[in-house]
Amino acid sequence: VLVELTNCCNFSCPPCPSDLMKREKTLMPRQLWEKVITELGEKKMTSAVFFHLLGEPLLHKDIFEAISFANKQGLSVTLFTNGALLDEEASKKLLDSLKEGSVVLSLQDASPEFFRRNAAEAFPGRPILSSLGDTFQINHVSNAMPARVGTARLKNSK
């Protein structure tokens, strides 16, 4: 089940319709995401939730709590992220909160030029895949057009 905790994004990628949507950019209130996740877990409606859609989940102030909460409800969590906010502190929080699930780095391009061109906020332009190497084991990166596709797993995951 897709759960869009936020429709806000820190990027403006050319193929993404996020900038075209008319609805207000906002964060899902804690009370609502707790209700949704609780119901999904209690009613055994799914075994997994996917935090993504048109927003960057790491922009949500409660993302790590939401991940942990979903895992405690017996749900595996897949977090889709552009990775730009995964500094050392956020990576540690992610490792601490995600007990069952995975992280998908969703990148149109991993080059510093891409980040400078498309990041809505200032971004230091560090090579994203190599900077995440301390936290993630990069399993696969494909340069197939139109997008770069990669898979990664947390290094301490079982």
C-alpha positions, 0 to 999 in steps of 0.5 A: 500500500502506498502511503504519501506522508508528504507531497512536498519535494526538495527536487524539481526533476523534469519527468516528475509531475510533482510541480504540476499538481494543483493540490496544496503541498503539505505533510500528513498529520501524525494522527492520520498516518498513525490511524492509517498504519494501525488499520493496515496492520490490525486488519492485516490488509497488507504486509508492506507499506511504501512511503512515497508518491509525489513527495520526498518522505525524508522531508516529513518531520515524523518520518523515522517515527512513522517507519518504526511505528509501521514496523511495530504494526508488523508492516515492512516499509519500503522508503523511496528517497532521492537521498539528498537528505541522507546525511550522517545523522539522518542515515543513522536515524534511518538505520535505527528506525527501519527494522523490516524493509528497504530503501530505494534510492530513486535518482534521475541522475547521480551527478553533482550537476543534476543536483545543482540543476534540480535541487530546490534547496542548496545542495553541496553537490557531493556525489550521492552514491559515493557519499552514501557508501558508508551507510548503504551497500550499493547493489546495482546502478543502471545508466539505462535511459531515460533514468538512472536506476539503482538498488541499495540495501542498508549495510546492517540489514539482515 
